[in-house]
């Protein structure tokens, strides 16, 4: 008897498509969850970022926590990490004792505080000056420490496991040859992508993108035997991203509504509003700019996500699509976008030499 055909085409599930460290209010409120993207290859899931609601969205998408092989954090802004703790603590109760480890891969300690905005009349004082810039390993450790009462109750009384039995945080080591420095050279020009993860299903490479003042900030590319997807993270228009995404089957790129930025902060007479406007202008990308970057990279498809604000009407984002040379998407939460094709299989071991 013939077995039913299994579609092996890899896909992306846009678990959450809104950016920004807030719950967006007003018209269209609640339609988009915090930024989180699942790269699904066969029965394995690779998660990029852990915005608010990520665990619930994974359940709605029928992507169990035990399908996770890696969690890739683009940068340490709260809208990309706010539910990392809940994903680990709630998620571990669904994992078997012999569960494979789940890597949490992301930026290391910044190593230096960012410069103060020139709009500051009086330089503000940083919080936690003894440890002001922890990386993903430090963040995860501190998050688990904050729940020590809960965890120890369950470990000692109910004989539950520790989240450290399953989740392995790992800071990305940036190659020294890039000349990276968090303040003086956060986005080295001409940087070549470098490998941060590999298993028998995917090869993941990264590059540094431009999202001042936070550093490091990464974009990731997932190459599979059937195709590739590149996720920009948060960035201003960036040549490193173009290089990483060269010929990719699908590029997911952030987009911001700069008309909203002007409406919100343009008339502000205080330093906080003007500094916020400065940040958005120097650190993000419009939908039209994302289209230009995708065209220059030769991406076969482009999907906008990390939409700011998360309540901007769909037609605002869709208007930019007329300028794109391939398939253009403005996905909603929980949309599934295939990339690549099972008919053009490339042995995974050849991916390291394919680009």
Secondary structure, DSSP 8 states (H G I E B T S, - for coil): ----------EEEEEE-B-SSS---STTTTSS-BSEEEEEETTEEEEE---TTHHHHHHHTT--GGGEEEEE-S---HHHHTTHHHHHHHHGGG--TT---EEEEE-----S-----TT-SS----SSGGG-S--HHHHHHHHHHHTHHHHHHHHHHS----GGGTEEEEE----GGG--BTTTBSS-TT---EEEEE-SS-EEEEEE---TTS-S-EEEEEE-SS-EEEE--S-SS-HHHHHHTTT-SEEEEEEE-HHHHHHHHTT--SHHHHHHHHHHHHH---HHHHHHHHHHHT-SEEEEEEEESTTS-HHHHHGGGGG-SSEEE---TTEEEE-S-TTS---GGGGGGT-
